[in-house]
């Protein structure tokens, strides 16, 4: 009896629900009745049967981005930043897909994620175990590092981040008169192009609205852009890796090539007048006889003869930076002092200015020691702007009467 009563209550509730739903639908006499509405409109309104033809691509084809209520809302700053972040993600991933292919990129990302998780899992127990001994050590270094300037910069950074966050999260900050429908629809072609051209979407897996990207001009663009990117990256790599070869060619055609006699056949000016590379241009040596490539020696002579006269008041760090940009790296070429440096712990003395500095090979710098450079070495390296001595003894100061210049 109870079961029959329950069945009767359920049937009554279902009947009431059906009558309520029928009453909500428009009548047959209404010009906007269900029969007068198209199937697409009914599906978009949620009253018709679901169809596979109605998806996000249908909104683009019907231009519905400008008619949907949410798309008519003003574009706020946070939305614009989200759009830029999503676009940047797809562009960066597309470039990596073109250079590495999607399977390789996905494998690398998985390996990096697993490695990070493994490292954290391995280090965390160690940190928990050694927290007690490490805490005073860390606090001591933080206390030593912390000062008024650091606190001021930290407070300024925190206040700046808080201000930026409040501005970004404020819905009243809009981008002119732009609406969401003005900018967000442009993201869909970019995403489709990145997926098709990068190889993440193939034609058998594509939806009907995505098939046009595999035909005509769109297909040609998807095939051409990856090769353009690869060619640009290859050109950039060749410019970086091939810089020594370019330096050799430019040095051979340089008007300063007479300094090492590379093209004229003359012996470079040195202490003995003998050529340091009598047979091979790529078997030169420093002033004390350390073997080196001739293009390096040529670069050093060009730097001393052309760049250093314009750096007379430059600091030690500025000269070092200029040498590195010129191709004279610190592993082989030092910033040499003509007059001995009175204080090795400081780079702000008057002797640390450009008038007293020149590009000097590391072996020559070690051999010279705390002495004034000889005029023979100054002439050999093309450093005609510095002071030197022709005396056979070690001159320890530039106030010595034996001090002269290479051109005198």
C-alpha positions as CSV (number, residue, x, y, z in Angstrom):
1,X,0.0,0.0,0.0
2,X,2.9,2.4,0.8
3,X,4.6,1.5,-2.5
4,X,1.4,2.3,-4.5
5,X,1.0,5.6,-2.6
6,X,4.7,6.5,-3.4
7,X,4.2,5.7,-7.1
8,X,1.1,7.9,-7.2
9,X,3.0,10.8,-5.7
10,X,5.8,10.5,-8.2
11,X,3.3,10.4,-11.1
12,X,1.5,13.5,-9.8
13,X,4.8,15.4,-9.5
14,X,5.9,14.5,-13.0
15,X,2.5,15.6,-14.4
16,X,2.8,19.0,-12.7
17,X,6.3,19.5,-13.9
18,X,5.3,18.7,-17.5
19,X,2.4,21.2,-17.4
20,X,4.6,23.9,-16.0
21,X,7.2,23.4,-18.8
22,X,4.5,23.4,-21.4
23,X,3.1,26.7,-20.1
24,X,6.5,28.4,-20.4
25,X,6.7,27.7,-24.1
26,X,5.2,30.2,-26.6
27,X,1.7,29.4,-27.9
28,X,0.9,28.5,-31.5
29,X,-0.8,31.8,-32.2
30,X,2.3,33.7,-31.1
31,X,4.3,35.0,-34.1
32,X,7.5,34.1,-32.2
33,X,6.2,30.5,-31.7
34,X,8.5,27.5,-31.6
35,X,7.6,26.7,-35.2
36,X,8.7,30.1,-36.4
37,X,12.1,29.8,-34.8
38,X,14.9,28.2,-36.7
39,X,16.6,25.1,-35.4
40,X,19.9,27.0,-34.9
41,X,18.1,29.7,-32.7
42,X,16.4,27.0,-30.7
43,X,19.7,25.2,-30.1
44,X,21.5,28.4,-29.1
45,X,18.6,29.2,-26.7
46,X,18.8,25.7,-25.2
47,X,15.3,24.6,-26.3
48,X,16.1,22.5,-29.3
49,X,17.8,19.2,-29.6
50,X,21.6,19.3,-29.3
51,X,23.5,19.2,-32.6
52,X,27.2,18.7,-33.4
53,X,27.0,21.6,-35.8
54,X,26.6,24.1,-32.9
55,X,30.0,24.8,-31.3
56,X,32.3,27.7,-30.7
57,X,33.1,27.8,-34.4
58,X,29.5,28.5,-35.3
59,X,29.6,31.7,-33.2
60,X,32.5,32.9,-35.3
61,X,30.8,32.0,-38.6
62,X,27.6,33.8,-37.5
63,X,29.4,36.8,-36.1
64,X,27.9,36.1,-32.8
65,X,30.8,37.6,-30.9
66,X,29.3,41.0,-31.4
67,X,25.8,40.0,-30.3
68,X,26.4,37.9,-27.3
69,X,25.8,39.9,-24.2
70,X,29.1,39.2,-22.5
71,X,31.0,40.2,-25.6
72,X,29.5,43.6,-25.6
73,X,30.9,44.4,-22.2
74,X,33.9,46.9,-22.0
75,X,37.4,45.4,-22.2
76,X,39.1,45.8,-18.9
77,X,42.8,45.9,-18.3
78,X,42.9,42.5,-16.7
79,X,41.2,41.0,-19.7
80,X,43.7,42.6,-22.0
81,X,46.6,41.2,-20.0
82,X,45.0,37.7,-20.1
83,X,44.7,38.0,-23.8
84,X,48.4,39.0,-24.1
85,X,49.4,36.2,-21.8
86,X,47.5,33.5,-23.8
87,X,48.8,34.9,-27.1
88,X,52.4,34.9,-25.9
89,X,52.0,31.3,-24.7
90,X,50.8,30.1,-28.1
91,X,53.4,32.1,-30.0
92,X,56.3,30.8,-27.8
93,X,55.0,27.2,-28.0
94,X,54.6,27.5,-31.8
95,X,58.2,28.7,-32.2
96,X,59.4,25.8,-30.0
97,X,57.2,23.4,-32.0
98,X,58.7,24.5,-35.2
99,X,62.3,24.2,-33.9
100,X,61.9,21.0,-31.9
101,X,58.7,19.4,-33.1
102,X,55.8,18.8,-30.7
103,X,56.7,15.3,-29.5
104,X,60.2,16.4,-28.6
105,X,58.9,19.6,-26.8
106,X,56.3,17.6,-24.9
107,X,58.9,15.0,-23.9
108,X,61.3,17.8,-22.7
109,X,58.5,19.5,-20.7
110,X,57.5,16.2,-19.1
111,X,61.2,15.4,-18.2
112,X,61.7,18.8,-16.8
113,X,58.5,18.6,-14.7
114,X,59.5,15.1,-13.4
115,X,63.0,16.3,-12.7
116,X,61.7,19.3,-10.7
117,X,59.4,17.1,-8.7
118,X,62.2,14.6,-8.0
119,X,64.6,17.4,-6.9
120,X,62.0,18.9,-4.6
121,X,61.2,15.5,-3.2
122,X,64.8,14.7,-2.6
123,X,65.8,18.1,-1.1
124,X,62.8,18.6,1.1
125,X,63.6,15.9,3.7
126,X,67.2,17.2,3.7
127,X,66.0,20.7,4.5
128,X,63.7,19.5,7.2
129,X,66.6,17.5,8.8
130,X,69.2,20.3,8.5
131,X,66.8,23.2,9.2
132,X,68.2,23.8,12.7
133,X,71.9,24.1,11.8
134,X,71.1,26.1,8.6
135,X,68.8,28.6,10.1
136,X,71.4,30.6,12.0
137,X,73.7,30.5,9.0
138,X,71.0,31.9,6.7
139,X,69.8,34.5,9.2
140,X,73.4,35.7,9.7
141,X,73.9,36.2,6.0
142,X,70.6,37.9,5.6
143,X,71.4,40.3,8.4
144,X,74.8,41.0,6.9
145,X,73.2,41.6,3.5
146,X,70.4,43.7,4.8
147,X,70.9,47.5,5.1
148,X,68.9,50.7,4.7
149,X,69.1,50.7,0.9
150,X,68.0,47.1,0.6
151,X,65.0,47.7,3.0
152,X,64.1,50.8,1.1
153,X,64.2,49.0,-2.3
154,X,62.2,46.0,-0.8
155,X,59.5,48.3,0.6
156,X,59.3,50.2,-2.7
157,X,59.0,46.9,-4.6
158,X,56.2,45.6,-2.4
159,X,54.3,48.9,-2.6
160,X,54.7,49.0,-6.4
161,X,53.5,45.4,-6.7
162,X,50.5,46.2,-4.5
163,X,49.6,49.3,-6.6
164,X,49.9,47.3,-9.8
165,X,47.8,44.5,-8.4
166,X,45.1,46.9,-7.3
167,X,45.0,48.6,-10.7
168,X,44.9,45.2,-12.6
169,X,42.1,43.8,-10.4
170,X,40.0,47.0,-10.7
171,X,37.1,46.4,-13.1
172,X,36.6,50.1,-13.7
173,X,40.0,50.3,-15.6
174,X,38.8,49.9,-19.2
175,X,40.8,50.1,-22.4
176,X,39.1,53.0,-24.2
177,X,35.9,52.1,-25.9
178,X,37.0,48.6,-26.8
179,X,34.7,45.7,-26.0
180,X,35.5,42.0,-25.5
181,X,34.1,41.3,-28.9
182,X,36.6,43.6,-30.5
183,X,39.7,41.7,-29.4
184,X,38.9,38.1,-28.2
185,X,37.7,36.8,-31.6
186,X,41.2,37.6,-33.0
187,X,42.7,34.9,-30.7
188,X,40.9,32.1,-32.5
189,X,42.7,32.3,-35.8
190,X,46.0,32.7,-34.0
191,X,45.4,29.5,-32.0
192,X,44.3,27.6,-35.1
193,X,47.3,28.7,-37.1
194,X,49.7,27.8,-34.3
195,X,48.2,24.3,-33.9
196,X,48.0,23.5,-37.6
197,X,51.4,25.1,-38.7
198,X,53.2,23.7,-35.6
199,X,52.1,20.1,-36.3
200,X,49.8,19.7,-33.3
201,X,46.7,19.3,-35.4
202,X,46.4,17.1,-38.4
203,X,43.7,17.1,-41.0
204,X,42.0,13.8,-40.0
205,X,41.6,15.1,-36.4
206,X,40.4,18.6,-37.5
207,X,36.8,19.7,-37.0
208,X,34.9,20.7,-40.2
209,X,35.4,24.4,-39.4
210,X,39.2,23.8,-39.1
211,X,39.5,22.1,-42.5
212,X,40.0,25.3,-44.5
213,X,43.4,25.7,-42.7
214,X,44.6,22.6,-44.7
215,X,43.7,24.0,-48.1
216,X,44.5,27.1,-50.3
217,X,46.4,30.1,-49.1
218,X,46.1,29.2,-45.4
219,X,47.8,25.8,-46.0
220,X,50.6,27.6,-47.9
221,X,51.1,30.1,-45.1
222,X,51.2,27.2,-42.5
223,X,53.9,25.5,-44.6
224,X,56.0,28.7,-45.3
225,X,56.1,30.3,-41.9
226,X,58.0,27.5,-40.1
227,X,60.8,27.5,-42.7
228,X,61.0,31.3,-42.4
229,X,61.5,30.9,-38.6
230,X,64.1,28.1,-39.0
231,X,66.0,30.2,-41.5
232,X,66.0,33.3,-39.2
233,X,67.2,31.2,-36.2
234,X,69.9,29.6,-38.4
235,X,71.0,33.0,-39.6
236,X,71.2,34.3,-36.0
237,X,73.3,31.3,-34.9
238,X,75.7,31.8,-37.8
239,X,76.1,35.4,-36.9
240,X,77.1,34.4,-33.3
241,X,79.1,31.3,-34.0
242,X,80.6,32.6,-37.2
243,X,81.9,35.8,-35.6
244,X,85.5,34.6,-35.4
245,X,85.5,33.9,-39.1
246,X,84.0,37.3,-39.8
247,X,86.7,38.8,-37.6
248,X,89.4,37.1,-39.6
249,X,88.1,38.3,-42.9
250,X,87.6,41.8,-41.7
251,X,91.1,41.8,-40.2
252,X,92.6,40.7,-43.5
253,X,90.9,43.5,-45.3
254,X,91.5,46.1,-42.5
255,X,93.7,49.1,-43.2
256,X,95.5,48.3,-39.9
257,X,96.8,45.0,-41.2
258,X,100.2,46.7,-41.9
259,X,100.8,46.5,-38.1
260,X,101.5,42.7,-38.2
261,X,102.8,42.7,-41.8
262,X,100.1,40.2,-42.7
263,X,99.5,41.6,-46.2
264,X,102.5,43.7,-46.9
265,X,105.1,41.0,-45.9
266,X,106.9,43.4,-43.5
267,X,108.1,42.3,-40.1
268,X,106.0,43.6,-37.2
269,X,107.8,46.2,-35.1
270,X,109.2,44.5,-32.0
271,X,112.2,44.5,-29.8
272,X,114.4,42.5,-32.2
273,X,112.7,43.4,-35.5
274,X,112.2,39.8,-36.4
275,X,108.8,38.5,-37.6
276,X,107.0,36.4,-35.1
277,X,105.2,34.5,-37.8
278,X,107.7,34.2,-40.7
279,X,105.8,31.5,-42.6
280,X,102.2,31.1,-41.4
281,X,99.8,33.9,-40.7
282,X,98.0,31.7,-38.2
283,X,101.1,31.0,-36.1
284,X,101.8,34.4,-34.5
285,X,102.9,34.9,-30.9
286,X,102.7,37.5,-28.1
287,X,105.5,39.8,-27.3
288,X,107.2,37.2,-25.0
289,X,106.7,34.4,-27.5
290,X,103.4,32.9,-26.4
291,X,101.8,31.3,-29.5
292,X,98.4,32.6,-30.6
293,X,96.2,33.0,-33.7
294,X,97.2,35.9,-35.9
295,X,93.7,37.3,-36.0
296,X,93.7,37.7,-32.2
297,X,97.0,39.7,-32.4
298,X,95.6,41.8,-35.2
299,X,92.4,42.5,-33.2
300,X,94.5,43.6,-30.2
301,X,96.7,45.9,-32.3
302,X,93.6,47.4,-34.0
303,X,92.0,48.0,-30.6
304,X,95.0,49.7,-29.1
305,X,95.6,51.8,-32.2
306,X,91.9,52.8,-33.0
307,X,89.8,52.4,-29.9
308,X,92.1,53.3,-27.0
309,X,92.9,56.9,-28.2
310,X,89.1,57.6,-27.8
311,X,89.1,56.1,-24.3
312,X,91.7,58.3,-22.6
313,X,89.5,59.1,-19.6
314,X,87.6,55.8,-19.5
315,X,87.6,53.7,-16.4
316,X,89.1,50.3,-16.0
317,X,85.7,48.6,-16.2
318,X,84.8,50.6,-19.3
319,X,88.0,49.6,-21.1
320,X,87.4,45.9,-20.0
321,X,83.9,46.1,-21.4
322,X,85.1,47.7,-24.7
323,X,87.7,44.9,-25.1
324,X,85.2,42.2,-24.6
325,X,82.8,43.8,-27.2
326,X,85.8,44.0,-29.6
327,X,86.5,40.3,-29.2
328,X,89.4,40.4,-26.8
329,X,88.1,38.2,-23.9
330,X,89.6,38.2,-20.4
331,X,90.8,34.6,-20.5
332,X,93.6,35.6,-22.9
333,X,93.7,39.4,-23.0
334,X,94.2,41.5,-19.9
335,X,93.7,45.2,-19.3
336,X,97.4,46.1,-19.1
337,X,98.9,49.0,-17.2
338,X,101.7,51.0,-18.8
339,X,102.7,52.7,-15.6
340,X,102.6,50.2,-12.7
341,X,99.3,50.1,-10.8
342,X,99.9,51.4,-7.3
343,X,96.9,49.6,-5.7
344,X,95.7,46.2,-7.0
345,X,92.7,46.3,-4.7
346,X,91.2,49.4,-6.4
347,X,90.3,50.2,-9.9
348,X,89.6,53.9,-9.4
349,X,93.1,55.3,-9.2
350,X,94.4,57.7,-11.9
351,X,96.5,54.9,-13.3
352,X,93.3,52.9,-13.9
353,X,92.2,55.4,-16.7
354,X,92.4,54.9,-20.4
355,X,95.6,57.0,-20.9
356,X,97.5,54.3,-19.0
357,X,95.7,51.2,-20.2
358,X,96.0,49.0,-23.2
359,X,95.1,45.5,-24.4
360,X,97.9,43.2,-23.3
361,X,98.2,39.4,-23.6
362,X,98.1,37.5,-20.3
363,X,101.6,36.0,-20.8
364,X,103.0,39.5,-21.5
365,X,101.3,40.9,-18.4
366,X,102.6,38.2,-16.1
367,X,106.2,38.6,-17.5
368,X,106.1,42.4,-17.1
369,X,105.3,42.3,-13.4
370,X,105.3,45.6,-11.5
371,X,107.4,47.5,-14.1
372,X,106.8,50.1,-16.7
373,X,106.1,48.6,-20.1
374,X,108.9,48.8,-22.7
375,X,108.5,50.9,-25.8
376,X,109.2,47.8,-27.8
377,X,106.2,46.0,-26.4
378,X,104.1,49.2,-26.8
379,X,105.1,49.4,-30.5
380,X,104.5,45.6,-30.9
381,X,100.9,45.8,-29.6
382,X,100.1,49.1,-31.4
383,X,99.6,51.0,-28.1
384,X,101.1,54.3,-29.2
385,X,99.1,56.3,-26.7
386,X,100.8,55.1,-23.5
387,X,104.0,55.9,-21.7
388,X,106.9,53.5,-21.9
389,X,110.7,53.2,-21.4
390,X,113.6,52.2,-23.5
391,X,115.8,51.4,-20.6
392,X,117.0,47.8,-20.0
393,X,116.2,47.9,-16.3
394,X,112.8,47.7,-14.6
395,X,111.3,51.2,-14.2
396,X,108.9,51.1,-11.2
397,X,107.3,54.5,-11.6
398,X,106.3,56.9,-14.3
399,X,108.2,59.7,-12.5
400,X,111.5,58.1,-13.6
401,X,113.6,60.2,-16.1
402,X,113.7,57.1,-18.4
403,X,110.0,57.4,-19.2
404,X,109.2,58.3,-22.8
405,X,106.6,57.5,-25.4
406,X,106.6,55.1,-28.3
407,X,106.4,57.8,-30.9
408,X,109.4,59.8,-29.5
